[in-house]
């Protein structure tokens, strides 16, 4: 806490004595202005008392009323709860959609591609036959075809 001390109007605190008069004050101010020219960056530094950020936040406890602190704490708690809930929900939904895609959509895409390859192979086979008549097969396969259709394993 801060301790207040009343100082008389005609006296100012000085290093040499406890109080000085206005005449001594002007002399001390002149000597201080000479010292300030030599010291440039140390004007705002206080080596005796260094306050940390945590101490400053703790000091706000005295400044902010209890009701306001409870409201701020409640708001922060609600935001952190819903944020955590949202992150967990997004993770679970991501897992469901990813596994569904791997188990359903990926095999479906493979089968669709295999069906397209079969249709293409059948159209290539039928494309060489004029009028829809089949040519006689030699050795069980139509002429010009070597092997089995793509995608089928014997």
C-alpha positions in Angstrom: 0.0 0.0 0.0 1.0 3.6 -0.4 1.9 5.8 2.5 1.1 9.5 2.1 3.3 12.1 3.7 2.3 15.8 3.7 5.1 18.1 2.6 5.0 21.8 3.4 4.8 24.2 0.4 8.1 26.0 1.1 10.1 22.7 1.5 11.2 20.0 -0.9 12.9 16.7 -0.2 16.6 16.6 -0.9 19.5 14.1 -0.5 21.6 16.3 1.8 19.0 17.1 4.4 15.5 15.9 5.0 13.8 19.1 3.7 15.2 22.1 1.8 13.9 25.6 1.1 13.0 27.0 -2.3 16.5 28.6 -2.7 18.2 25.3 -2.1 15.8 23.6 -4.4 16.9 25.8 -7.4 20.5 24.9 -6.7 19.7 21.2 -6.6 17.7 21.4 -9.8 20.7 23.0 -11.5 23.0 20.2 -10.4 20.5 17.6 -11.4 20.2 19.1 -14.9 24.0 18.7 -15.3 23.8 15.0 -14.3 20.9 14.4 -16.7 23.2 15.4 -19.6 25.6 12.6 -18.7 22.9 9.9 -18.1 20.7 9.3 -21.1 18.9 6.0 -20.9 18.6 5.6 -17.2 15.8 8.1 -16.7 13.0 5.6 -16.6 14.8 2.6 -15.1 14.1 1.7 -11.5 16.7 -0.7 -10.2 15.1 -0.9 -6.7 11.8 -2.4 -7.8 11.1 -4.6 -10.8 7.6 -5.8 -11.1 6.8 -8.9 -13.1 3.8 -9.4 -15.3 2.2 -11.9 -12.8 2.5 -9.4 -10.0 0.8 -6.8 -12.1 -2.1 -9.1 -12.9 -2.4 -10.0 -9.2 -2.5 -6.3 -8.4 -5.6 -6.0 -10.6 -7.4 -8.1 -8.0 -7.5 -5.0 -5.8 -8.6 -2.7 -8.6 -11.4 -4.8 -10.3 -14.5 -5.4 -8.2 -15.5 -8.9 -7.2 -18.6 -9.0 -9.4 -16.7 -7.9 -12.5 -13.9 -10.5 -11.8 -16.6 -13.3 -11.5 -18.1 -12.2 -14.7 -14.7 -12.2 -16.5 -13.9 -15.6 -15.0 -17.3 -17.0 -16.0 -16.9 -15.7 -19.6 -13.4 -17.1 -19.9 -14.5 -20.5 -18.5 -17.4 -20.7 -21.0 -15.2 -19.7 -23.9 -12.6 -22.4 -23.0 -15.3 -25.0 -22.4 -17.0 -24.4 -25.8 -13.7 -24.2 -27.5 -12.5 -27.5 -26.1 -15.9 -29.1 -26.9 -15.7 -27.8 -30.5 -12.2 -29.1 -31.0 -13.2 -32.6 -29.7 -16.3 -32.6 -31.9 -14.4 -31.6 -35.0 -11.9 -34.4 -34.3 -14.6 -37.0 -33.9 -16.4 -35.9 -37.0 -13.2 -35.9 -38.9 -12.6 -39.5 -37.8 -16.1 -40.6 -38.9 -15.8 -39.0 -42.3 -12.3 -40.3 -43.0 -13.1 -43.9 -42.0 -16.4 -43.8 -44.0 -14.5 -42.6 -47.0 -12.0 -45.3 -46.7 -14.5 -48.1 -46.1 -17.2 -47.1 -48.5 -16.2 -44.5 -51.1 -12.7 -45.8 -51.9 -13.8 -49.4 -52.8 -16.8 -47.9 -54.7 -14.4 -45.8 -56.7 -12.2 -48.8 -57.5 -15.3 -50.8 -58.6 -16.5 -48.0 -60.8 -13.1 -47.7 -62.4 -13.0 -51.5 -63.0 -16.5 -51.4 -64.6 -15.3 -48.6 -66.9 -12.3 -50.6 -68.0 -14.5 -53.7 -68.7 -16.9 -51.6 -70.8 -14.0 -50.1 -72.7 -12.5 -53.6 -73.3 -15.9 -54.9 -74.5 -16.4 -51.9 -76.8 -13.0 -52.5 -78.3 -13.9 -56.1 -78.9 -17.2 -55.2 -80.4 -15.9 -52.3 -82.3 -13.9 -54.4 -84.8 -17.0 -56.5 -85.7 -19.1 -55.0 -88.6 -22.9 -55.5 -88.4 -22.8 -57.1 -85.1 -21.7 -60.5 -86.5 -19.0 -62.3 -84.6 -16.0 -63.6 -86.2 -15.0 -67.2 -85.6 -12.7 -67.6 -82.7 -9.4 -69.4 -83.1 -8.2 -71.1 -79.9 -11.0 -69.7 -77.7 -10.2 -66.0 -78.2 -11.2 -63.7 -81.0 -8.5 -62.8 -83.6 -6.1 -60.1 -82.5 -6.7 -60.5 -78.8 -4.1 -62.0 -76.6 -4.8 -62.8 -73.0 -7.8 -62.2 -70.8 -9.8 -59.0 -70.3 -8.3 -56.3 -68.0 -9.3 -56.5 -64.4 -10.2 -60.2 -64.4 -7.9 -62.7 -62.7 -8.0 -66.3 -63.9 
